[in-house]
Structures are given as C-alpha cells and as structure tokens.
Amino acid sequence: MNCKKVKILIIDDEKAILKMLRKRLDRFGFAVDVAETAEGGINKINSNPYDLIFTDIKMPGMSGDDVFKYVQANVKKSIPIIAMSGTPWLLGNSNFDAVIAKPFSKEELMDTLSRFVQITQP
C-alpha cells in the first residue's frame, strides 16, 4: 500500500506524542488523524475508514484496551492496532497486532509500521 493512500489514526492523551507522531508520519505522506481520548478515537473510527491505529494504553476514561475491544466488535474490516505503552512488559499476552515501548525512536516506529504497510522514503 502506498503511504499516500494509508490512513492512520493516533490516539494518545499526551499532546507531545500526538504532535511528534503526526509530524513523523506526515513526512512519509501518510494521511494522519489524531484523537486525545479513546472516546474521541472511537468517534473518529465511526466516521472514517482507517488502515492502521496507534493507541496509547493508559488514558483517562476509556483505555487503549477499550479501543481494541470496540474495533474488534464493531468494525467490519480488520485494522492493525499498535499499542503504545510506557510499561510494555504488562502487555505480554495482549491481542494487539504490535506493541511499541515509549519512548521510542524513529527507527523503532518505522520498523513497527513497516510490518503493516509499505514505506517509501520521503
């Protein structure tokens, strides 16, 4: 899949993470959307088709696990969901398609992303 055709949703309550991820992914030509809460992310999922979702695990209110369960139960197509966590060792038996530990490098981000989409260098 060409980067320009890939729509990614990032859900995280940390504005700095949202800004950094959006900036990095924009450079590669991905169509990026963000939400600061799980509830906001679910609203966007209901309104837009996404090819991949990044979600923080621990957020006020609903969690990244709640987002995962919602997508599994309510979205007809399979969407890879990558969990982001400062405590990834607690997610050993999770059902997420991938888990990336915060803080992560640009290389770790792109390596994880490349498991799901083809990436072309900017």
N, C-alpha and C positions, 0 to 999 in steps of 0.2 A: 504494500500500500504506500503510495506516495505521501510524504509528510504533509503536503498542502491539502490532502483530502482527509487527513486524520483529525478527528475532533476529540479533544481531551478535556475532561473536567477535573479540576483540582479542588478538593475540599479540605480546608485547614483553618483553624481558628487563629493561627499566627499570621498576621498580615505580612511579615517579612518573608515567610516561607512562600506565601502566595505570590508575592512580588518577584522573588528570586526564580521560582519555577516558571512563572509566566514569561519572564524575560528570557530565560534559557531556551524554553520550548518555542517561543516566538521566533528566535534566531534561526531555528531549523525549519520554520514555515508551518508548524502545527497550528491548527485553529484551537485556541485555548480559552476556556471559560473557567471562572472561579466562583467558589462559594465559601463564606466564612463560617457556616454552620452545616451540620448534617442535614437539618431540616431544609435549609436553603439549597443544598445539593440535591436533595430528593425532589424539590420543586423544579429544579433545572432538568433533572433526569426525566421528569414527567412532561417537560415542554420541548426537549431537544434530544436528537439521537446522538449518542457518544460512542466512540470506538474504544475508549480506554478511560478509566477513572483512577486517579490517585486520591487516597483519602487518609487523613490523619486518623489515628485510633482513638486517642483521648481528646474529647472536646466537651465543652459544657452542653448539657442536654443530651441529645442523641449522640451515639458514638460511631466510629467507623464500622464497627461490627453491625450496628443497626443499618447503616447504608448498604453493607454487603447483603444482609438478610433481605432488605427491601428489594434490591436489584434481582436477587435470585428468585424471589417470589412474584415479582410484578413486571419484569422486563422480559419480553419475548425472546430477544436475541441475546446471545452470550456476549458479555462485555468483560474483558480482563479488568480486574480490580487489584491495584497495587496499594498495599498498606504502607504507611509511613509511621515510624514509631521511634521514640527515644528509648524504648525498652523492648526491642525486637525479640529478645530471648523469651519473653512471655507469650509470644505468638507461635511457638514451635508447632503446635497442632492446629493452626488456623486453616481455613479454607481459601484464604486469599491466593490469587494467582502468583503473587510475589510479595516479599516484604523487604523494605529498604530502611536501613537504620539512619535516624537523624543524629547528628548532622551527616550529610552525605556529600561526596564530591561530585563534580560534573561528570567524571568518568563513571562513577557508580550509577548515577542517574541514567546516563546514556546506555550503559551496559544492560541495566534492568529494562529500560524501554525497548532496546533492540531485540529483546526476547519476544516482543509482541508486534512490533511494527518495523518496517524497513526505514532506516535513517539515512538521509543524504546530507553530506556536509554542506554547511552554508557557504 
